[in-house]
């Protein structure tokens, strides 16, 4: 017999289930003519970030949206504070390139709780802590593992499977550094002649990359290759190689990732071997995805950017289109 107590318990259970589902749902985004949009940039100390910011600003202006812009100056803690400030300003949506995979998760959750959807661009977060389609809308970016593997494949073929490699990693704990290392390292593991001598972070910065390269080249004078997770660090490594009295491109082959104009020029000049593009011009696609979300379209958890690959065969003809 169904007693009143059973009915109360059943109703409470349904209410709890509904509340749980509501918490799991992404915040909606109303269709409007213009939006107040947050963009919490990680830093502005290199051409890639400057190009990304310019692209986001240009597209926001073109569409008549207000862009609330912040610069975390390379600090994950500052970036968390920036997102919280945007939440307080009640922006409609936040575009976020998380500096590191784990520290930005609480900020994403805070935005979700406040009813503000988040779209991750360029960098992702730890999938065990936050998930696309549940905690944030989607991740728009490159396949960083594939980037590392593409560089490793080109390098292995170019040096006939024989190299002594120094690896300069990006920011520790960031998704591009983690994945570019995995893609490269996993590929060369199946090629015994490709020896990884040392690996150290250069924090995606040119001068830090130069300093790391100087230290590692002194420790490993027999190195024949420098693989850098970004072109800025690759260019820093070229400076270190030259300072050591060696010839980049001849004594030591340098490869990188990003596809910036200065790297393509270095390839043309024979100082660098190759670079895999990581397109920074996110503005058009980011705002298009935001419009799709507002229209109620179901989005995949990962929206992949297609990137080009540059070496001596095509660097010159693509120089003008590089950032």
C-alpha positions as CSV (number, residue, x, y, z in Angstrom):
1,X,0.0,0.0,0.0
2,X,1.4,3.5,-1.0
3,X,1.4,5.6,2.2
4,X,1.7,9.3,2.4
5,X,5.3,8.8,3.6
6,X,6.1,6.9,0.5
7,X,4.7,9.7,-1.7
8,X,6.8,12.3,0.1
9,X,10.0,10.2,-0.3
10,X,9.2,9.6,-3.9
11,X,8.6,13.2,-4.6
12,X,11.8,14.2,-2.8
13,X,13.7,11.7,-4.8
14,X,12.4,13.1,-8.1
15,X,13.2,16.6,-6.9
16,X,16.7,15.6,-6.0
17,X,17.2,13.9,-9.4
18,X,15.9,17.0,-11.2
19,X,18.3,19.2,-9.2
20,X,21.2,17.0,-10.0
21,X,20.4,17.1,-13.7
22,X,20.0,20.9,-13.6
23,X,23.5,21.2,-12.0
24,X,24.9,19.0,-14.8
25,X,23.2,21.1,-17.5
26,X,25.3,23.8,-19.2
27,X,24.1,27.4,-18.7
28,X,22.0,28.6,-21.7
29,X,22.9,31.6,-23.8
30,X,20.0,33.7,-25.0
31,X,19.9,34.8,-28.7
32,X,20.6,38.5,-28.7
33,X,21.8,41.2,-31.2
34,X,24.9,41.8,-29.1
35,X,26.7,40.3,-26.2
36,X,29.0,41.3,-23.3
37,X,31.8,38.7,-23.7
38,X,34.8,37.9,-21.5
39,X,38.2,37.0,-22.9
40,X,40.6,36.0,-20.1
41,X,44.0,36.0,-22.0
42,X,46.9,34.1,-20.4
43,X,49.7,36.6,-21.3
44,X,50.8,39.0,-24.0
45,X,54.5,38.4,-24.2
46,X,54.8,36.8,-27.6
47,X,53.6,37.1,-31.2
48,X,51.2,34.2,-30.9
49,X,49.3,35.7,-28.0
50,X,49.2,39.1,-29.6
51,X,47.8,37.7,-32.8
52,X,45.1,35.7,-30.9
53,X,44.1,38.8,-28.9
54,X,43.9,41.0,-32.1
55,X,41.8,38.3,-33.8
56,X,39.3,38.2,-30.9
57,X,39.1,42.0,-30.6
58,X,38.6,42.4,-34.3
59,X,35.8,39.8,-34.5
60,X,34.0,41.2,-31.4
61,X,34.1,44.7,-32.9
62,X,32.9,43.4,-36.3
63,X,29.9,41.8,-34.6
64,X,29.1,44.7,-32.3
65,X,29.9,42.8,-29.2
66,X,31.5,44.2,-26.0
67,X,34.7,42.4,-25.2
68,X,35.8,42.4,-21.6
69,X,39.5,41.7,-21.9
70,X,42.0,40.7,-19.2
71,X,45.7,39.7,-19.3
72,X,46.9,37.2,-16.6
73,X,50.5,38.1,-17.3
74,X,51.5,34.4,-17.1
75,X,49.9,33.7,-13.8
76,X,47.3,31.0,-13.3
77,X,46.2,32.6,-10.1
78,X,45.7,36.0,-11.8
79,X,43.7,34.2,-14.6
80,X,41.4,32.7,-12.0
81,X,40.9,36.1,-10.5
82,X,40.2,37.5,-13.9
83,X,37.5,35.0,-14.6
84,X,35.9,35.7,-11.2
85,X,35.9,39.4,-12.1
86,X,34.1,38.7,-15.3
87,X,31.5,36.6,-13.4
88,X,31.0,39.6,-11.1
89,X,30.5,41.8,-14.1
90,X,27.8,39.4,-15.3
91,X,29.2,38.8,-18.8
92,X,27.1,36.6,-21.1
93,X,29.9,34.2,-22.0
94,X,33.6,33.7,-21.3
95,X,36.3,32.6,-23.7
96,X,39.1,31.1,-21.8
97,X,42.5,29.7,-22.8
98,X,43.5,28.1,-19.5
99,X,47.2,28.7,-18.7
100,X,47.4,25.3,-16.9
101,X,45.2,22.3,-17.0
102,X,44.2,22.0,-13.3
103,X,44.3,25.5,-11.6
104,X,41.6,27.0,-13.9
105,X,39.0,24.3,-13.2
106,X,37.5,26.0,-10.1
107,X,37.0,29.2,-12.2
108,X,35.1,27.2,-14.9
109,X,32.9,25.7,-12.2
110,X,32.3,29.1,-10.6
111,X,31.2,30.4,-14.0
112,X,28.9,27.5,-14.5
113,X,27.3,28.0,-11.0
114,X,26.8,31.7,-11.9
115,X,24.9,30.7,-15.1
116,X,27.7,31.8,-17.5
117,X,28.8,29.4,-20.2
118,X,32.5,29.0,-20.9
119,X,34.1,28.1,-24.2
120,X,37.8,27.0,-24.0
121,X,40.1,28.1,-26.8
122,X,43.7,27.1,-27.6
123,X,44.3,25.2,-24.3
124,X,42.2,22.6,-22.6
125,X,41.8,21.5,-19.0
126,X,42.2,18.1,-17.1
127,X,39.3,16.0,-18.4
128,X,39.1,14.1,-15.1
129,X,38.2,17.4,-13.4
130,X,36.0,19.2,-15.9
131,X,34.2,17.9,-19.1
132,X,33.1,19.5,-22.3
133,X,29.3,19.5,-22.7
134,X,28.9,19.3,-19.0
135,X,31.1,21.9,-17.2
136,X,32.0,24.0,-20.2
137,X,30.6,24.2,-23.7
138,X,33.4,22.9,-25.9
139,X,37.2,23.2,-26.6
140,X,38.3,24.9,-29.8
141,X,41.9,24.3,-30.7
142,X,44.6,22.3,-32.3
143,X,45.4,18.6,-31.7
144,X,48.7,19.2,-29.8
145,X,49.6,15.5,-29.7
146,X,49.3,15.4,-33.5
147,X,51.5,18.5,-33.7
148,X,54.3,16.9,-31.8
149,X,54.0,13.7,-33.8
150,X,54.1,15.6,-37.1
151,X,57.3,17.3,-36.1
152,X,58.8,14.0,-34.9
153,X,57.8,12.3,-38.2
154,X,59.4,15.0,-40.3
155,X,62.5,15.1,-38.2
156,X,63.0,11.3,-38.2
157,X,62.7,11.1,-42.0
158,X,65.1,14.1,-42.4
159,X,67.9,12.7,-40.2
160,X,67.4,9.1,-41.4
161,X,66.4,8.0,-37.9
162,X,69.6,9.1,-36.2
163,X,69.6,12.1,-33.8
164,X,70.6,13.2,-30.4
165,X,67.8,15.5,-29.2
166,X,67.4,18.3,-26.7
167,X,63.7,19.0,-26.0
168,X,62.6,22.5,-24.7
169,X,59.1,22.1,-23.2
170,X,56.4,24.7,-22.9
171,X,54.7,25.9,-19.7
172,X,54.7,23.0,-17.2
173,X,51.1,21.7,-16.6
174,X,49.7,23.3,-19.7
175,X,47.9,21.1,-22.3
176,X,50.1,22.1,-25.3
177,X,53.3,21.3,-23.3
178,X,51.9,18.0,-22.1
179,X,50.5,16.9,-25.4
180,X,53.3,18.2,-27.7
181,X,55.8,16.2,-25.5
182,X,53.6,13.1,-25.7
183,X,53.2,13.3,-29.4
184,X,56.9,13.8,-30.1
185,X,58.2,11.4,-27.4
186,X,55.8,8.6,-28.3
187,X,56.8,8.8,-32.0
188,X,60.5,8.6,-31.5
189,X,60.2,5.7,-29.0
190,X,59.7,3.4,-31.9
191,X,62.9,4.7,-33.6
192,X,65.9,3.6,-31.5
193,X,68.3,5.9,-33.2
194,X,66.3,9.0,-32.1
195,X,67.9,9.6,-28.6
196,X,66.3,12.1,-26.3
197,X,69.2,13.5,-24.2
198,X,67.4,16.0,-22.0
199,X,64.1,17.8,-21.6
200,X,63.4,21.0,-19.7
201,X,60.7,23.8,-19.7
202,X,61.3,27.1,-21.4
203,X,57.8,28.4,-20.5
204,X,57.0,29.2,-24.2
205,X,59.2,32.3,-23.9
206,X,62.1,33.2,-26.3
207,X,64.6,34.3,-23.7
208,X,63.8,31.4,-21.4
209,X,64.2,29.1,-24.3
210,X,67.6,30.6,-25.1
211,X,68.7,30.2,-21.5
212,X,67.6,26.6,-21.3
213,X,69.2,25.8,-24.7
214,X,72.5,27.3,-23.5
215,X,72.4,25.2,-20.3
216,X,71.5,21.9,-22.1
217,X,73.9,22.4,-25.0
218,X,76.7,22.9,-22.5
219,X,75.7,19.7,-20.7
220,X,75.2,17.8,-24.0
221,X,77.8,19.1,-26.6
222,X,77.0,16.1,-28.8
223,X,73.4,17.2,-29.4
224,X,72.4,17.3,-33.1
225,X,68.7,18.5,-32.7
226,X,66.7,20.9,-30.7
227,X,63.0,20.3,-30.6
228,X,61.1,23.3,-29.1
229,X,57.4,23.2,-28.1
230,X,57.1,26.8,-29.6
231,X,58.7,28.8,-32.3
232,X,59.6,31.5,-29.8
233,X,61.7,29.0,-27.8
234,X,63.1,27.6,-31.1
235,X,64.3,31.1,-32.0
236,X,65.8,31.4,-28.6
237,X,67.6,28.1,-29.1
238,X,69.0,29.4,-32.5
239,X,70.5,32.4,-30.6
240,X,72.1,30.0,-28.1
241,X,73.5,27.8,-30.8
242,X,75.1,30.8,-32.5
243,X,76.5,32.1,-29.2
244,X,78.1,28.7,-28.7
245,X,80.0,29.1,-32.0
246,X,77.9,26.5,-33.9
247,X,75.8,26.9,-37.0
248,X,72.0,26.3,-36.6
249,X,70.6,24.2,-39.5
250,X,74.0,22.7,-40.1
251,X,75.6,21.7,-36.8
252,X,72.3,21.5,-35.0
253,X,68.9,21.1,-36.6
254,X,66.1,23.2,-34.9
255,X,62.4,22.4,-35.2
256,X,59.4,24.0,-33.5
257,X,55.7,24.5,-33.4
258,X,53.4,27.5,-34.1
259,X,54.2,28.7,-37.6
260,X,55.0,32.3,-36.8
261,X,56.5,34.6,-39.4
262,X,59.9,34.8,-37.8
263,X,60.2,31.0,-37.8
264,X,59.3,30.8,-41.4
265,X,62.0,33.4,-42.2
266,X,64.4,31.3,-40.1
267,X,63.5,28.3,-42.3
268,X,64.1,30.3,-45.4
269,X,67.4,31.5,-44.0
270,X,68.4,27.8,-43.4
271,X,68.6,28.3,-39.6
272,X,65.5,26.2,-38.8
273,X,64.3,22.9,-40.3
274,X,60.5,22.9,-39.9
275,X,57.6,24.1,-37.8
276,X,54.0,22.8,-37.4
277,X,51.4,25.6,-37.5
278,X,49.2,26.3,-34.5
279,X,46.8,29.0,-35.9
280,X,46.2,31.8,-33.3
281,X,43.4,33.5,-35.3
282,X,40.5,32.3,-33.2
283,X,38.2,35.2,-33.5
284,X,35.9,34.2,-36.4
285,X,35.5,30.6,-35.3
286,X,35.1,31.4,-31.6
287,X,32.3,33.8,-32.1
288,X,30.7,31.5,-34.7
289,X,30.6,28.7,-32.2
290,X,29.1,31.1,-29.6
291,X,26.3,31.9,-32.1
292,X,25.8,28.2,-32.7
293,X,25.4,27.6,-29.0
294,X,23.0,30.5,-28.6
295,X,20.9,28.9,-31.4
296,X,20.7,25.7,-29.5
297,X,22.9,23.6,-31.7
298,X,24.5,20.5,-30.2
299,X,28.3,21.0,-30.3
300,X,31.0,18.4,-30.2
301,X,33.4,18.4,-27.2
302,X,36.4,19.2,-29.4
303,X,36.3,21.5,-32.4
304,X,39.6,21.0,-34.2
305,X,41.6,23.6,-36.0
306,X,43.4,22.4,-39.1
307,X,47.0,23.4,-39.1
308,X,49.6,23.6,-41.9
309,X,53.2,22.3,-41.8
310,X,56.1,24.4,-43.0
311,X,59.6,23.4,-44.2
312,X,62.0,24.6,-46.9
313,X,59.6,23.4,-49.6
314,X,56.8,25.9,-48.7
315,X,58.0,28.5,-46.2
316,X,58.6,31.2,-48.7
317,X,55.2,31.0,-50.4
318,X,53.4,31.0,-47.0
319,X,55.4,33.8,-45.4
320,X,52.9,36.6,-46.0
321,X,50.0,34.6,-44.5
322,X,51.9,33.8,-41.3
323,X,51.3,35.8,-38.1
